[in-house]
Structures are given as structure tokens and as C-alpha cells.
Amino acid sequence: MAALRLCFDRILSPRKDRPVSFALPAISSPKEAAATISAVLAAVAAGEISPAEGSEVGKLIDTYVKAIETAELVERLERLERMTTK
């Protein structure tokens, strides 16, 4: 049985992280990211999540904000292109 468990641990390693659950404000623009990061810092300060978990959530927020900025930039560029082709 122990050998079988060892084999499974090598094939499907056990999760090293855990889901985190705490309240975050929605982000619909890059300006709102500050409030969301503030909520992450408050959760770390309150001990709801570890600093490492807060850092990982912060990376996710950063990636999300970059995606919003990219989408907004593409939209602005398309609008400018439409204006210049008329």
C-alpha cells in the first residue's frame, strides 16, 4: 500500500496550495485595482491569508488589470482607425 501511495504521489503530486476565500471588490477598470489590492493587504494584515497567498492574489490582480488595459487600448485603437478611414 505504501509503495502504491508513493507511485501516486509521483504521478499526481499533492496540492501545495489551498483555496483562499475573502471579500474582494470587483475590478472593472484599472483605477479600481487600488481598492482591490487594499482588500488583499487587509486580509494579509488580519491573518485571513498568508503573505505568500496575498502575493499570489496580487499577481492575479495585476494580470487581470493588464488584460483590461490591453482591451481598452485595442478598443481605442480600433476607434481611431475607424475615424481615419472615413
PDB file with SEQRES, HELIX, SHEET and CRYST1 records, atoms N, CA, C and O in Angstrom:
SEQRES   1 A   86  MET ALA ALA LEU ARG LEU CYS PHE ASP ARG ILE LEU SER          
SEQRES   2 A   86  PRO ARG LYS ASP ARG PRO VAL SER PHE ALA LEU PRO ALA          
SEQRES   3 A   86  ILE SER SER PRO LYS GLU ALA ALA ALA THR ILE SER ALA          
SEQRES   4 A   86  VAL LEU ALA ALA VAL ALA ALA GLY GLU ILE SER PRO ALA          
SEQRES   5 A   86  GLU GLY SER GLU VAL GLY LYS LEU ILE ASP THR TYR VAL          
SEQRES   6 A   86  LYS ALA ILE GLU THR ALA GLU LEU VAL GLU ARG LEU GLU          
SEQRES   7 A   86  ARG LEU GLU ARG MET THR THR LYS                              
HELIX    1 AA1 ALA A    2  ILE A   11  1                                  10    
HELIX    2 AA2 PRO A   30  GLU A   32  5                                   3    
HELIX    3 AA3 ALA A   33  ALA A   45  1                                  13    
HELIX    4 AA4 PRO A   51  THR A   85  1                                  35    
CRYST1    1.000    1.000    1.000  90.00  90.00  90.00 P 1           1          
ATOM      1  N   MET A   1       0.819  -1.196   0.000  1.00  0.00           N  
ATOM      2  CA  MET A   1       0.000   0.000   0.000  1.00  0.00           C  
ATOM      3  C   MET A   1       0.864   1.261   0.000  1.00  0.00           C  
ATOM      4  O   MET A   1       0.558   2.227  -0.700  1.00  0.00           O  
ATOM      5  N   ALA A   2       1.934   1.251   0.780  1.00  0.00           N  
ATOM      6  CA  ALA A   2       2.820   2.414   0.847  1.00  0.00           C  
ATOM      7  C   ALA A   2       3.492   2.662  -0.501  1.00  0.00           C  
ATOM      8  O   ALA A   2       3.660   3.810  -0.911  1.00  0.00           O  
ATOM      9  N   ALA A   3       3.870   1.600  -1.181  1.00  0.00           N  
ATOM     10  CA  ALA A   3       4.502   1.748  -2.498  1.00  0.00           C  
ATOM     11  C   ALA A   3       3.523   2.343  -3.499  1.00  0.00           C  
ATOM     12  O   ALA A   3       3.890   3.179  -4.324  1.00  0.00           O  
ATOM     13  N   LEU A   4       2.278   1.901  -3.415  1.00  0.00           N  
ATOM     14  CA  LEU A   4       1.250   2.437  -4.302  1.00  0.00           C  
ATOM     15  C   LEU A   4       1.038   3.925  -4.050  1.00  0.00           C  
ATOM     16  O   LEU A   4       0.921   4.705  -4.995  1.00  0.00           O  
ATOM     17  N   ARG A   5       0.987   4.321  -2.780  1.00  0.00           N  
ATOM     18  CA  ARG A   5       0.826   5.738  -2.436  1.00  0.00           C  
ATOM     19  C   ARG A   5       2.009   6.549  -2.965  1.00  0.00           C  
ATOM     20  O   ARG A   5       1.821   7.656  -3.470  1.00  0.00           O  
ATOM     21  N   LEU A   6       3.220   6.010  -2.854  1.00  0.00           N  
ATOM     22  CA  LEU A   6       4.413   6.683  -3.348  1.00  0.00           C  
ATOM     23  C   LEU A   6       4.330   6.889  -4.865  1.00  0.00           C  
ATOM     24  O   LEU A   6       4.683   7.950  -5.381  1.00  0.00           O  
ATOM     25  N   CYS A   7       3.862   5.869  -5.558  1.00  0.00           N  
ATOM     26  CA  CYS A   7       3.704   5.979  -7.013  1.00  0.00           C  
ATOM     27  C   CYS A   7       2.682   7.051  -7.373  1.00  0.00           C  
ATOM     28  O   CYS A   7       2.922   7.864  -8.266  1.00  0.00           O  
ATOM     29  N   PHE A   8       1.549   7.057  -6.686  1.00  0.00           N  
ATOM     30  CA  PHE A   8       0.521   8.064  -6.960  1.00  0.00           C  
ATOM     31  C   PHE A   8       1.010   9.472  -6.628  1.00  0.00           C  
ATOM     32  O   PHE A   8       0.680  10.421  -7.338  1.00  0.00           O  
ATOM     33  N   ASP A   9       1.792   9.617  -5.559  1.00  0.00           N  
ATOM     34  CA  ASP A   9       2.330  10.927  -5.201  1.00  0.00           C  
ATOM     35  C   ASP A   9       3.284  11.450  -6.263  1.00  0.00           C  
ATOM     36  O   ASP A   9       3.383  12.659  -6.473  1.00  0.00           O  
ATOM     37  N   ARG A  10       3.982  10.551  -6.928  1.00  0.00           N  
ATOM     38  CA  ARG A  10       4.885  10.975  -8.003  1.00  0.00           C  
ATOM     39  C   ARG A  10       4.111  11.314  -9.270  1.00  0.00           C  
ATOM     40  O   ARG A  10       4.484  12.234  -9.998  1.00  0.00           O  
ATOM     41  N   ILE A  11       3.038  10.577  -9.537  1.00  0.00           N  
ATOM     42  CA  ILE A  11       2.242  10.824 -10.736  1.00  0.00           C  
ATOM     43  C   ILE A  11       1.359  12.058 -10.549  1.00  0.00           C  
ATOM     44  O   ILE A  11       1.345  12.953 -11.394  1.00  0.00           O  
ATOM     45  N   LEU A  12       0.642  12.098  -9.464  1.00  0.00           N  
ATOM     46  CA  LEU A  12      -0.246  13.211  -9.129  1.00  0.00           C  
ATOM     47  C   LEU A  12       0.200  13.783  -7.793  1.00  0.00           C  
ATOM     48  O   LEU A  12      -0.269  13.361  -6.736  1.00  0.00           O  
ATOM     49  N   SER A  13       1.102  14.742  -7.851  1.00  0.00           N  
ATOM     50  CA  SER A  13       1.625  15.273  -6.595  1.00  0.00           C  
ATOM     51  C   SER A  13       0.512  15.976  -5.817  1.00  0.00           C  
ATOM     52  O   SER A  13      -0.376  16.590  -6.410  1.00  0.00           O  
ATOM     53  N   PRO A  14       0.565  15.883  -4.501  1.00  0.00           N  
ATOM     54  CA  PRO A  14      -0.467  16.525  -3.685  1.00  0.00           C  
ATOM     55  C   PRO A  14      -0.404  18.039  -3.836  1.00  0.00           C  
ATOM     56  O   PRO A  14       0.666  18.607  -4.056  1.00  0.00           O  
ATOM     57  N   ARG A  15      -1.549  18.680  -3.717  1.00  0.00           N  
ATOM     58  CA  ARG A  15      -1.611  20.136  -3.826  1.00  0.00           C  
ATOM     59  C   ARG A  15      -0.802  20.774  -2.707  1.00  0.00           C  
ATOM     60  O   ARG A  15      -0.845  20.339  -1.556  1.00  0.00           O  
ATOM     61  N   LYS A  16      -0.074  21.802  -3.069  1.00  0.00           N  
ATOM     62  CA  LYS A  16       0.716  22.503  -2.068  1.00  0.00           C  
ATOM     63  C   LYS A  16       0.056  23.800  -1.656  1.00  0.00           C  
ATOM     64  O   LYS A  16       0.480  24.435  -0.690  1.00  0.00           O  
ATOM     65  N   ASP A  17      -0.956  24.191  -2.361  1.00  0.00           N  
ATOM     66  CA  ASP A  17      -1.657  25.409  -2.003  1.00  0.00           C  
ATOM     67  C   ASP A  17      -3.082  25.080  -1.610  1.00  0.00           C  
ATOM     68  O   ASP A  17      -3.518  23.933  -1.705  1.00  0.00           O  
ATOM     69  N   ARG A  18      -3.788  26.079  -1.174  1.00  0.00           N  
ATOM     70  CA  ARG A  18      -5.179  25.875  -0.768  1.00  0.00           C  
ATOM     71  C   ARG A  18      -6.016  27.013  -1.332  1.00  0.00           C  
ATOM     72  O   ARG A  18      -5.500  28.104  -1.575  1.00  0.00           O  
ATOM     73  N   PRO A  19      -7.283  26.769  -1.538  1.00  0.00           N  
ATOM     74  CA  PRO A  19      -8.144  27.863  -1.987  1.00  0.00           C  
ATOM     75  C   PRO A  19      -8.239  28.910  -0.876  1.00  0.00           C  
ATOM     76  O   PRO A  19      -8.308  28.570   0.305  1.00  0.00           O  
ATOM     77  N   VAL A  20      -8.243  30.157  -1.260  1.00  0.00           N  
ATOM     78  CA  VAL A  20      -8.410  31.233  -0.277  1.00  0.00           C  
ATOM     79  C   VAL A  20      -9.751  31.892  -0.515  1.00  0.00           C  
ATOM     80  O   VAL A  20     -10.196  32.042  -1.652  1.00  0.00           O  
ATOM     81  N   SER A  21     -10.382  32.280   0.570  1.00  0.00           N  
ATOM     82  CA  SER A  21     -11.696  32.890   0.467  1.00  0.00           C  
ATOM     83  C   SER A  21     -11.745  34.140   1.333  1.00  0.00           C  
ATOM     84  O   SER A  21     -11.639  34.067   2.557  1.00  0.00           O  
ATOM     85  N   PHE A  22     -11.905  35.281   0.687  1.00  0.00           N  
ATOM     86  CA  PHE A  22     -12.076  36.543   1.385  1.00  0.00           C  
ATOM     87  C   PHE A  22     -12.719  37.513   0.415  1.00  0.00           C  
ATOM     88  O   PHE A  22     -12.681  37.305  -0.798  1.00  0.00           O  
ATOM     89  N   ALA A  23     -13.301  38.556   0.937  1.00  0.00           N  
ATOM     90  CA  ALA A  23     -14.058  39.502   0.109  1.00  0.00           C  
ATOM     91  C   ALA A  23     -13.115  40.394  -0.697  1.00  0.00           C  
ATOM     92  O   ALA A  23     -12.156  40.952  -0.165  1.00  0.00           O  
ATOM     93  N   LEU A  24     -13.408  40.514  -1.985  1.00  0.00           N  
ATOM     94  CA  LEU A  24     -12.669  41.416  -2.868  1.00  0.00           C  
ATOM     95  C   LEU A  24     -13.654  42.269  -3.650  1.00  0.00           C  
ATOM     96  O   LEU A  24     -14.652  41.758  -4.157  1.00  0.00           O  
ATOM     97  N   PRO A  25     -13.381  43.566  -3.754  1.00  0.00           N  
ATOM     98  CA  PRO A  25     -14.236  44.385  -4.609  1.00  0.00           C  
ATOM     99  C   PRO A  25     -14.012  44.025  -6.076  1.00  0.00           C  
ATOM    100  O   PRO A  25     -12.930  43.574  -6.451  1.00  0.00           O  
ATOM    101  N   ALA A  26     -15.015  44.222  -6.884  1.00  0.00           N  
ATOM    102  CA  ALA A  26     -14.900  43.934  -8.312  1.00  0.00           C  
ATOM    103  C   ALA A  26     -13.976  44.948  -8.974  1.00  0.00           C  
ATOM    104  O   ALA A  26     -13.857  46.089  -8.527  1.00  0.00           O  
ATOM    105  N   ILE A  27     -13.334  44.513 -10.038  1.00  0.00           N  
ATOM    106  CA  ILE A  27     -12.461  45.402 -10.812  1.00  0.00           C  
ATOM    107  C   ILE A  27     -13.048  45.521 -12.208  1.00  0.00           C  
ATOM    108  O   ILE A  27     -13.097  44.544 -12.955  1.00  0.00           O  
ATOM    109  N   SER A  28     -13.494  46.721 -12.557  1.00  0.00           N  
ATOM    110  CA  SER A  28     -13.980  46.924 -13.921  1.00  0.00           C  
ATOM    111  C   SER A  28     -13.135  47.950 -14.656  1.00  0.00           C  
ATOM    112  O   SER A  28     -13.339  48.188 -15.847  1.00  0.00           O  
ATOM    113  N   SER A  29     -12.185  48.563 -13.952  1.00  0.00           N  
ATOM    114  CA  SER A  29     -11.253  49.494 -14.587  1.00  0.00           C  
ATOM    115  C   SER A  29      -9.948  49.448 -13.800  1.00  0.00           C  
ATOM    116  O   SER A  29      -9.940  49.068 -12.629  1.00  0.00           O  
ATOM    117  N   PRO A  30      -8.855  49.832 -14.435  1.00  0.00           N  
ATOM    118  CA  PRO A  30      -7.579  49.826 -13.722  1.00  0.00           C  
ATOM    119  C   PRO A  30      -7.583  50.700 -12.467  1.00  0.00           C  
ATOM    120  O   PRO A  30      -6.868  50.401 -11.509  1.00  0.00           O  
ATOM    121  N   LYS A  31      -8.369  51.763 -12.458  1.00  0.00           N  
ATOM    122  CA  LYS A  31      -8.431  52.643 -11.288  1.00  0.00           C  
ATOM    123  C   LYS A  31      -8.967  51.915 -10.056  1.00  0.00           C  
ATOM    124  O   LYS A  31      -8.593  52.244  -8.930  1.00  0.00           O  
ATOM    125  N   GLU A  32      -9.832  50.939 -10.260  1.00  0.00           N  
ATOM    126  CA  GLU A  32     -10.437  50.211  -9.144  1.00  0.00           C  
ATOM    127  C   GLU A  32      -9.497  49.149  -8.556  1.00  0.00           C  
ATOM    128  O   GLU A  32      -9.799  48.557  -7.519  1.00  0.00           O  
ATOM    129  N   ALA A  33      -8.379  48.915  -9.208  1.00  0.00           N  
ATOM    130  CA  ALA A  33      -7.442  47.901  -8.728  1.00  0.00           C  
ATOM    131  C   ALA A  33      -6.854  48.275  -7.373  1.00  0.00           C  
ATOM    132  O   ALA A  33      -6.538  47.395  -6.572  1.00  0.00           O  
ATOM    133  N   ALA A  34      -6.704  49.573  -7.107  1.00  0.00           N  
ATOM    134  CA  ALA A  34      -6.133  50.005  -5.827  1.00  0.00           C  
ATOM    135  C   ALA A  34      -6.999  49.533  -4.659  1.00  0.00           C  
ATOM    136  O   ALA A  34      -6.474  49.083  -3.641  1.00  0.00           O  
ATOM    137  N   ALA A  35      -8.312  49.634  -4.801  1.00  0.00           N  
ATOM    138  CA  ALA A  35      -9.212  49.181  -3.736  1.00  0.00           C  
ATOM    139  C   ALA A  35      -9.111  47.663  -3.555  1.00  0.00           C  
ATOM    140  O   ALA A  35      -9.195  47.155  -2.437  1.00  0.00           O  
ATOM    141  N   THR A  36      -8.934  46.964  -4.641  1.00  0.00           N  
ATOM    142  CA  THR A  36      -8.825  45.512  -4.564  1.00  0.00           C  
ATOM    143  C   THR A  36      -7.518  45.100  -3.906  1.00  0.00           C  
ATOM    144  O   THR A  36      -7.501  44.202  -3.064  1.00  0.00           O  
ATOM    145  N   ILE A  37      -6.427  45.746  -4.282  1.00  0.00           N  
ATOM    146  CA  ILE A  37      -5.136  45.457  -3.646  1.00  0.00           C  
ATOM    147  C   ILE A  37      -5.200  45.801  -2.164  1.00  0.00           C  
ATOM    148  O   ILE A  37      -4.618  45.104  -1.333  1.00  0.00           O  
ATOM    149  N   SER A  38      -5.908  46.877  -1.835  1.00  0.00           N  
ATOM    150  CA  SER A  38      -6.075  47.262  -0.436  1.00  0.00           C  
ATOM    151  C   SER A  38      -6.802  46.161   0.343  1.00  0.00           C  
ATOM    152  O   SER A  38      -6.458  45.881   1.492  1.00  0.00           O  
ATOM    153  N   ALA A  39      -7.791  45.547  -0.274  1.00  0.00           N  
ATOM    154  CA  ALA A  39      -8.520  44.451   0.374  1.00  0.00           C  
ATOM    155  C   ALA A  39      -7.606  43.246   0.598  1.00  0.00           C  
ATOM    156  O   ALA A  39      -7.714  42.571   1.622  1.00  0.00           O  
ATOM    157  N   VAL A  40      -6.715  42.975  -0.343  1.00  0.00           N  
ATOM    158  CA  VAL A  40      -5.765  41.879  -0.189  1.00  0.00           C  
ATOM    159  C   VAL A  40      -4.820  42.177   0.971  1.00  0.00           C  
ATOM    160  O   VAL A  40      -4.556  41.303   1.797  1.00  0.00           O  
ATOM    161  N   LEU A  41      -4.310  43.406   1.037  1.00  0.00           N  
ATOM    162  CA  LEU A  41      -3.424  43.783   2.138  1.00  0.00           C  
ATOM    163  C   LEU A  41      -4.136  43.687   3.483  1.00  0.00           C  
ATOM    164  O   LEU A  41      -3.543  43.258   4.473  1.00  0.00           O  
ATOM    165  N   ALA A  42      -5.394  44.083   3.520  1.00  0.00           N  
ATOM    166  CA  ALA A  42      -6.163  43.983   4.765  1.00  0.00           C  
ATOM    167  C   ALA A  42      -6.341  42.526   5.175  1.00  0.00           C  
ATOM    168  O   ALA A  42      -6.268  42.204   6.361  1.00  0.00           O  
ATOM    169  N   ALA A  43      -6.573  41.646   4.208  1.00  0.00           N  
ATOM    170  CA  ALA A  43      -6.724  40.220   4.513  1.00  0.00           C  
ATOM    171  C   ALA A  43      -5.419  39.633   5.045  1.00  0.00           C  
ATOM    172  O   ALA A  43      -5.434  38.799   5.950  1.00  0.00           O  
ATOM    173  N   VAL A  44      -4.290  40.071   4.482  1.00  0.00           N  
ATOM    174  CA  VAL A  44      -2.992  39.613   4.988  1.00  0.00           C  
ATOM    175  C   VAL A  44      -2.781  40.136   6.401  1.00  0.00           C  
ATOM    176  O   VAL A  44      -2.363  39.393   7.289  1.00  0.00           O  
ATOM    177  N   ALA A  45      -3.074  41.427   6.606  1.00  0.00           N  
ATOM    178  CA  ALA A  45      -2.876  42.030   7.928  1.00  0.00           C  
ATOM    179  C   ALA A  45      -3.761  41.385   8.990  1.00  0.00           C  
ATOM    180  O   ALA A  45      -3.366  41.270  10.150  1.00  0.00           O  
ATOM    181  N   ALA A  46      -4.960  40.966   8.588  1.00  0.00           N  
ATOM    182  CA  ALA A  46      -5.885  40.345   9.536  1.00  0.00           C  
ATOM    183  C   ALA A  46      -5.579  38.865   9.760  1.00  0.00           C  
ATOM    184  O   ALA A  46      -6.191  38.229  10.618  1.00  0.00           O  
ATOM    185  N   GLY A  47      -4.640  38.316   8.996  1.00  0.00           N  
ATOM    186  CA  GLY A  47      -4.298  36.909   9.147  1.00  0.00           C  
ATOM    187  C   GLY A  47      -5.251  35.971   8.435  1.00  0.00           C  
ATOM    188  O   GLY A  47      -5.204  34.760   8.652  1.00  0.00           O  
ATOM    189  N   GLU A  48      -6.124  36.515   7.578  1.00  0.00           N  
ATOM    190  CA  GLU A  48      -7.052  35.663   6.820  1.00  0.00           C  
ATOM    191  C   GLU A  48      -6.311  34.852   5.771  1.00  0.00           C  
ATOM    192  O   GLU A  48      -6.670  33.708   5.493  1.00  0.00           O  
ATOM    193  N   ILE A  49      -5.273  35.447   5.189  1.00  0.00           N  
ATOM    194  CA  ILE A  49      -4.432  34.762   4.210  1.00  0.00           C  
ATOM    195  C   ILE A  49      -2.976  35.058   4.562  1.00  0.00           C  
ATOM    196  O   ILE A  49      -2.680  36.037   5.246  1.00  0.00           O  
ATOM    197  N   SER A  50      -2.079  34.208   4.090  1.00  0.00           N  
ATOM    198  CA  SER A  50      -0.655  34.402   4.369  1.00  0.00           C  
ATOM    199  C   SER A  50      -0.092  35.453   3.409  1.00  0.00           C  
ATOM    200  O   SER A  50      -0.704  35.745   2.381  1.00  0.00           O  
ATOM    201  N   PRO A  51       1.056  36.012   3.736  1.00  0.00           N  
ATOM    202  CA  PRO A  51       1.691  36.957   2.808  1.00  0.00           C  
ATOM    203  C   PRO A  51       1.972  36.329   1.442  1.00  0.00           C  
ATOM    204  O   PRO A  51       1.845  37.001   0.418  1.00  0.00           O  
ATOM    205  N   ALA A  52       2.348  35.062   1.415  1.00  0.00           N  
ATOM    206  CA  ALA A  52       2.599  34.387   0.134  1.00  0.00           C  
ATOM    207  C   ALA A  52       1.308  34.276  -0.676  1.00  0.00           C  
ATOM    208  O   ALA A  52       1.315  34.475  -1.891  1.00  0.00           O  
ATOM    209  N   GLU A  53       0.208  33.959  -0.008  1.00  0.00           N  
ATOM    210  CA  GLU A  53      -1.081  33.886  -0.710  1.00  0.00           C  
ATOM    211  C   GLU A  53      -1.484  35.269  -1.203  1.00  0.00           C  
ATOM    212  O   GLU A  53      -1.989  35.414  -2.316  1.00  0.00           O  
ATOM    213  N   GLY A  54      -1.258  36.291  -0.368  1.00  0.00           N  
ATOM    214  CA  GLY A  54      -1.564  37.656  -0.787  1.00  0.00           C  
ATOM    215  C   GLY A  54      -0.760  38.062  -2.003  1.00  0.00           C  
ATOM    216  O   GLY A  54      -1.271  38.732  -2.900  1.00  0.00           O  
ATOM    217  N   SER A  55       0.502  37.654  -2.033  1.00  0.00           N  
ATOM    218  CA  SER A  55       1.353  37.949  -3.178  1.00  0.00           C  
ATOM    219  C   SER A  55       0.829  37.285  -4.450  1.00  0.00           C  
ATOM    220  O   SER A  55       0.803  37.900  -5.517  1.00  0.00           O  
ATOM    221  N   GLU A  56       0.415  36.029  -4.327  1.00  0.00           N  
ATOM    222  CA  GLU A  56      -0.128  35.318  -5.492  1.00  0.00           C  
ATOM    223  C   GLU A  56      -1.429  35.954  -5.979  1.00  0.00           C  
ATOM    224  O   GLU A  56      -1.641  36.090  -7.184  1.00  0.00           O  
ATOM    225  N   VAL A  57      -2.292  36.340  -5.054  1.00  0.00           N  
ATOM    226  CA  VAL A  57      -3.535  37.013  -5.442  1.00  0.00           C  
ATOM    227  C   VAL A  57      -3.210  38.349  -6.098  1.00  0.00           C  
ATOM    228  O   VAL A  57      -3.856  38.739  -7.071  1.00  0.00           O  
ATOM    229  N   GLY A  58      -2.213  39.049  -5.569  1.00  0.00           N  
ATOM    230  CA  GLY A  58      -1.787  40.314  -6.169  1.00  0.00           C  
ATOM    231  C   GLY A  58      -1.319  40.135  -7.605  1.00  0.00           C  
ATOM    232  O   GLY A  58      -1.595  40.976  -8.460  1.00  0.00           O  
ATOM    233  N   LYS A  59      -0.612  39.042  -7.873  1.00  0.00           N  
ATOM    234  CA  LYS A  59      -0.172  38.750  -9.241  1.00  0.00           C  
ATOM    235  C   LYS A  59      -1.376  38.522 -10.162  1.00  0.00           C  
ATOM    236  O   LYS A  59      -1.382  38.961 -11.311  1.00  0.00           O  
ATOM    237  N   LEU A  60      -2.386  37.832  -9.641  1.00  0.00           N  
ATOM    238  CA  LEU A  60      -3.597  37.604 -10.436  1.00  0.00           C  
ATOM    239  C   LEU A  60      -4.298  38.920 -10.741  1.00  0.00           C  
ATOM    240  O   LEU A  60      -4.771  39.139 -11.857  1.00  0.00           O  
ATOM    241  N   ILE A  61      -4.359  39.788  -9.747  1.00  0.00           N  
ATOM    242  CA  ILE A  61      -4.988  41.099  -9.940  1.00  0.00           C  
ATOM    243  C   ILE A  61      -4.211  41.896 -10.981  1.00  0.00           C  
ATOM    244  O   ILE A  61      -4.805  42.529 -11.853  1.00  0.00           O  
ATOM    245  N   ASP A  62      -2.884  41.866 -10.889  1.00  0.00           N  
ATOM    246  CA  ASP A  62      -2.046  42.582 -11.851  1.00  0.00           C  
ATOM    247  C   ASP A  62      -2.285  42.072 -13.269  1.00  0.00           C  
ATOM    248  O   ASP A  62      -2.403  42.863 -14.205  1.00  0.00           O  
ATOM    249  N   THR A  63      -2.355  40.769 -13.424  1.00  0.00           N  
ATOM    250  CA  THR A  63      -2.609  40.183 -14.744  1.00  0.00           C  
ATOM    251  C   THR A  63      -3.981  40.596 -15.266  1.00  0.00           C  
ATOM    252  O   THR A  63      -4.130  40.903 -16.449  1.00  0.00           O  
ATOM    253  N   TYR A  64      -4.974  40.604 -14.394  1.00  0.00           N  
ATOM    254  CA  TYR A  64      -6.327  40.993 -14.781  1.00  0.00           C  
ATOM    255  C   TYR A  64      -6.358  42.458 -15.217  1.00  0.00           C  
ATOM    256  O   TYR A  64      -6.984  42.793 -16.223  1.00  0.00           O  
ATOM    257  N   VAL A  65      -5.686  43.330 -14.467  1.00  0.00           N  
ATOM    258  CA  VAL A  65      -5.653  44.756 -14.810  1.00  0.00           C  
ATOM    259  C   VAL A  65      -4.963  44.953 -16.156  1.00  0.00           C  
ATOM    260  O   VAL A  65      -5.416  45.758 -16.970  1.00  0.00           O  
ATOM    261  N   LYS A  66      -3.878  44.233 -16.396  1.00  0.00           N  
ATOM    262  CA  LYS A  66      -3.198  44.338 -17.693  1.00  0.00           C  
ATOM    263  C   LYS A  66      -4.109  43.899 -18.834  1.00  0.00           C  
ATOM    264  O   LYS A  66      -4.074  44.479 -19.920  1.00  0.00           O  
ATOM    265  N   ALA A  67      -4.917  42.880 -18.590  1.00  0.00           N  
ATOM    266  CA  ALA A  67      -5.861  42.429 -19.617  1.00  0.00           C  
ATOM    267  C   ALA A  67      -6.915  43.509 -19.896  1.00  0.00           C  
ATOM    268  O   ALA A  67      -7.278  43.742 -21.049  1.00  0.00           O  
ATOM    269  N   ILE A  68      -7.402  44.166 -18.837  1.00  0.00           N  
ATOM    270  CA  ILE A  68      -8.364  45.257 -19.015  1.00  0.00           C  
ATOM    271  C   ILE A  68      -7.725  46.395 -19.800  1.00  0.00           C  
ATOM    272  O   ILE A  68      -8.327  46.924 -20.734  1.00  0.00           O  
ATOM    273  N   GLU A  69      -6.500  46.771 -19.420  1.00  0.00           N  
ATOM    274  CA  GLU A  69      -5.803  47.855 -20.117  1.00  0.00           C  
ATOM    275  C   GLU A  69      -5.578  47.521 -21.585  1.00  0.00           C  
ATOM    276  O   GLU A  69      -5.732  48.383 -22.450  1.00  0.00           O  
ATOM    277  N   THR A  70      -5.217  46.285 -21.866  1.00  0.00           N  
ATOM    278  CA  THR A  70      -4.998  45.866 -23.249  1.00  0.00           C  
ATOM    279  C   THR A  70      -6.286  45.925 -24.046  1.00  0.00           C  
ATOM    280  O   THR A  70      -6.292  46.391 -25.186  1.00  0.00           O  
ATOM    281  N   ALA A  71      -7.377  45.458 -23.458  1.00  0.00           N  
ATOM    282  CA  ALA A  71      -8.671  45.501 -24.152  1.00  0.00           C  
ATOM    283  C   ALA A  71      -9.091  46.941 -24.415  1.00  0.00           C  
ATOM    284  O   ALA A  71      -9.599  47.250 -25.493  1.00  0.00           O  
ATOM    285  N   GLU A  72      -8.884  47.825 -23.439  1.00  0.00           N  
ATOM    286  CA  GLU A  72      -9.232  49.233 -23.632  1.00  0.00           C  
ATOM    287  C   GLU A  72      -8.364  49.871 -24.709  1.00  0.00           C  
ATOM    288  O   GLU A  72      -8.852  50.677 -25.501  1.00  0.00           O  
ATOM    289  N   LEU A  73      -7.097  49.521 -24.744  1.00  0.00           N  
ATOM    290  CA  LEU A  73      -6.188  50.063 -25.748  1.00  0.00           C  
ATOM    291  C   LEU A  73      -6.583  49.598 -27.147  1.00  0.00           C  
ATOM    292  O   LEU A  73      -6.572  50.387 -28.091  1.00  0.00           O  
ATOM    293  N   VAL A  74      -6.928  48.339 -27.278  1.00  0.00           N  
ATOM    294  CA  VAL A  74      -7.366  47.809 -28.577  1.00  0.00           C  
ATOM    295  C   VAL A  74      -8.636  48.529 -29.027  1.00  0.00           C  
ATOM    296  O   VAL A  74      -8.768  48.894 -30.195  1.00  0.00           O  
ATOM    297  N   GLU A  75      -9.554  48.728 -28.108  1.00  0.00           N  
ATOM    298  CA  GLU A  75     -10.802  49.418 -28.435  1.00  0.00           C  
ATOM    299  C   GLU A  75     -10.522  50.852 -28.905  1.00  0.00           C  
ATOM    300  O   GLU A  75     -11.097  51.300 -29.897  1.00  0.00           O  
ATOM    301  N   ARG A  76      -9.649  51.567 -28.206  1.00  0.00           N  
ATOM    302  CA  ARG A  76      -9.301  52.938 -28.588  1.00  0.00           C  
ATOM    303  C   ARG A  76      -8.628  52.966 -29.952  1.00  0.00           C  
ATOM    304  O   ARG A  76      -8.922  53.830 -30.777  1.00  0.00           O  
ATOM    305  N   LEU A  77      -7.727  52.024 -30.188  1.00  0.00           N  
ATOM    306  CA  LEU A  77      -7.024  51.952 -31.467  1.00  0.00           C  
ATOM    307  C   LEU A  77      -7.997  51.680 -32.608  1.00  0.00           C  
ATOM    308  O   LEU A  77      -7.897  52.296 -33.669  1.00  0.00           O  
ATOM    309  N   GLU A  78      -8.935  50.763 -32.395  1.00  0.00           N  
ATOM    310  CA  GLU A  78      -9.931  50.470 -33.428  1.00  0.00           C  
ATOM    311  C   GLU A  78     -10.798  51.695 -33.712  1.00  0.00           C  
ATOM    312  O   GLU A  78     -11.134  51.971 -34.864  1.00  0.00           O  
ATOM    313  N   ARG A  79     -11.160  52.429 -32.653  1.00  0.00           N  
ATOM    314  CA  ARG A  79     -11.950  53.646 -32.832  1.00  0.00           C  
ATOM    315  C   ARG A  79     -11.176  54.679 -33.648  1.00  0.00           C  
ATOM    316  O   ARG A  79     -11.745  55.313 -34.536  1.00  0.00           O  
ATOM    317  N   LEU A  80      -9.897  54.854 -33.362  1.00  0.00           N  
ATOM    318  CA  LEU A  80      -9.064  55.793 -34.118  1.00  0.00           C  
ATOM    319  C   LEU A  80      -8.926  55.367 -35.564  1.00  0.00           C  
ATOM    320  O   LEU A  80      -8.961  56.202 -36.468  1.00  0.00           O  
ATOM    321  N   GLU A  81      -8.770  54.072 -35.786  1.00  0.00           N  
ATOM    322  CA  GLU A  81      -8.652  53.577 -37.161  1.00  0.00           C  
ATOM    323  C   GLU A  81      -9.929  53.815 -37.943  1.00  0.00           C  
ATOM    324  O   GLU A  81      -9.885  54.156 -39.125  1.00  0.00           O  
ATOM    325  N   ARG A  82     -11.072  53.634 -37.285  1.00  0.00           N  
ATOM    326  CA  ARG A  82     -12.360  53.896 -37.958  1.00  0.00           C  
ATOM    327  C   ARG A  82     -12.494  55.378 -38.292  1.00  0.00           C  
ATOM    328  O   ARG A  82     -13.019  55.731 -39.347  1.00  0.00           O  
ATOM    329  N   MET A  83     -12.024  56.243 -37.405  1.00  0.00           N  
ATOM    330  CA  MET A  83     -12.120  57.678 -37.630  1.00  0.00           C  
ATOM    331  C   MET A  83     -11.233  58.132 -38.783  1.00  0.00           C  
ATOM    332  O   MET A  83     -11.599  59.050 -39.517  1.00  0.00           O  
ATOM    333  N   THR A  84     -10.083  57.507 -38.950  1.00  0.00           N  
ATOM    334  CA  THR A  84      -9.156  57.926 -40.003  1.00  0.00           C  
ATOM    335  C   THR A  84      -9.496  57.327 -41.352  1.00  0.00           C  
ATOM    336  O   THR A  84      -9.033  57.841 -42.370  1.00  0.00           O  
ATOM    337  N   THR A  85     -10.279  56.272 -41.406  1.00  0.00           N  
ATOM    338  CA  THR A  85     -10.618  55.658 -42.693  1.00  0.00           C  
ATOM    339  C   THR A  85     -11.877  56.257 -43.299  1.00  0.00           C  
ATOM    340  O   THR A  85     -12.218  55.953 -44.443  1.00  0.00           O  
ATOM    341  N   LYS A  86     -12.560  57.089 -42.562  1.00  0.00           N  
ATOM    342  CA  LYS A  86     -13.812  57.678 -43.094  1.00  0.00           C  
ATOM    343  C   LYS A  86     -13.535  58.837 -43.994  1.00  0.00           C  
ATOM    344  O   LYS A  86     -14.465  59.444 -44.523  1.00  0.00           O  
TER     345      LYS A  86                                                      
END                                                                             
